[in-house]
Amino acid sequence: MPPSALARLRKLCLAFPEAHEVEAWGAPTFRFNNRIFAMYAHADNHHGAGHEAVWVKLDRVSQGFLLRDNPKRYFSPPYVGTSGWIGVRLDGRVNWKHVAERLRDGYDMTVTKPKRPATPRKSARARPAKPRTVSRPRASR
């Protein structure tokens, strides 16, 4: 019996340096530096929409090409598709070499993109104090 799609996906994703798996939203996610580059979507939940799939971080240009060239294999996943992520169906005959290439693209994007610095939250206490005006006594004549 061949390995399951999730087992093959897990093997590919965890082969990348410092990649690790975290379950989130009831599904395995694959991360570098705690930033997601791929997420498994089971066929039985709303993320998979009846298909086993993996969602992979990708740029919008590449996403457009893949969606146009092979709409039976690739799709725009809910929630993150508008940000360039691509869905890859893992049912039927899967070209695992192509899946590995997409995973490499997602991993590389995650590794090379620096984390955004945290923006400090503003609060009433953190506001700068208004400069005080000092009243001077009037000079007597």
C-alpha positions in Angstrom: 0.0 0.0 0.0 1.5 3.4 -1.0 1.9 6.0 1.8 -0.9 8.4 2.3 -0.9 11.9 0.8 -0.3 13.4 4.3 2.6 11.1 5.0 4.3 12.0 1.7 3.5 15.7 2.3 4.9 15.5 5.8 8.1 13.8 4.5 8.7 16.6 1.9 8.0 19.5 4.2 10.0 18.3 7.2 13.0 17.7 4.9 13.6 21.4 4.7 16.1 22.9 7.2 14.5 23.9 10.5 11.0 23.1 9.2 8.6 21.8 11.8 4.9 20.8 12.0 2.3 22.5 14.2 -1.4 21.6 14.3 -3.5 24.6 13.8 -7.2 24.9 12.9 -7.4 21.1 13.2 -4.9 20.5 10.5 -1.1 20.0 10.2 0.7 23.2 9.2 4.4 23.2 8.2 6.5 26.1 9.3 9.9 27.8 9.4 10.6 30.1 12.3 7.0 29.6 13.3 5.8 31.1 10.0 3.6 28.9 7.8 4.7 27.9 4.3 2.3 25.0 3.8 -1.0 23.6 5.3 -2.7 20.3 4.8 -6.4 20.4 4.0 -8.3 17.1 4.6 -11.0 16.2 2.2 -13.6 15.9 5.0 -13.4 19.5 6.2 -14.4 22.8 4.6 -10.7 23.6 3.8 -10.4 20.6 1.5 -13.8 21.0 0.0 -14.0 17.3 -0.9 -10.4 17.0 -2.0 -7.2 16.2 -0.1 -5.0 19.2 -0.7 -2.1 21.3 0.5 -2.1 25.1 0.6 1.3 26.6 -0.2 2.6 30.1 0.2 3.3 31.5 -3.3 3.5 34.9 -5.0 0.5 36.1 -6.9 2.1 36.0 -10.4 3.0 32.3 -10.0 -0.4 31.6 -8.6 -2.0 33.1 -11.7 0.0 31.0 -14.0 -0.7 27.7 -12.2 -4.4 28.5 -11.9 -4.6 29.2 -15.7 -2.4 26.3 -16.8 -3.9 23.5 -14.6 -7.2 24.4 -12.9 -8.0 20.7 -12.2 -4.9 20.4 -10.0 -4.5 24.0 -8.6 -7.1 26.2 -7.0 -7.3 29.4 -5.0 -7.8 28.4 -1.4 -10.3 30.2 0.8 -9.1 32.9 3.2 -5.5 33.0 1.8 -5.9 32.7 -1.9 -6.2 36.5 -2.3 -2.7 36.8 -0.8 -1.2 34.5 -3.4 -1.4 31.1 -1.8 -2.1 28.2 -4.0 -4.1 25.0 -3.3 -2.8 21.8 -4.8 -5.1 18.8 -4.9 -3.5 15.6 -3.7 -6.1 13.1 -4.9 -5.9 11.1 -8.1 -2.5 10.8 -9.8 -0.3 13.3 -8.2 3.0 14.5 -9.6 5.0 14.6 -6.4 7.9 16.3 -8.1 5.7 19.2 -8.9 4.3 19.3 -5.4 7.8 19.3 -4.0 8.7 22.3 -6.3 5.7 24.3 -5.0 6.6 23.4 -1.4 10.2 24.6 -2.1 8.8 27.9 -3.5 6.7 28.4 -0.4 9.5 27.5 2.0 12.0 29.8 0.2 9.5 32.7 0.4 9.1 32.1 4.1 12.8 31.9 4.8 13.8 34.9 2.7 11.0 37.3 3.8 12.0 39.0 7.1 9.5 39.1 9.9 7.8 42.4 10.3 8.8 44.3 13.4 6.1 44.5 16.1 4.4 47.8 16.1 4.0 49.3 19.5 0.4 49.7 20.7 -0.7 53.1 21.6 -2.5 53.7 24.8 -3.6 56.7 26.8 -0.7 56.2 29.2 1.9 56.0 26.4 1.0 59.3 24.9 3.6 62.0 25.2 2.8 64.6 27.7 1.8 68.0 26.5 4.4 70.7 27.1 3.6 72.8 30.1 3.4 76.5 29.8 4.9 78.3 32.7 3.3 81.6 33.5 5.7 84.3 34.4 4.8 87.0 36.8 4.3 90.3 35.1 7.0 92.8 35.6 6.0 95.7 37.8 6.4 99.2 36.5 
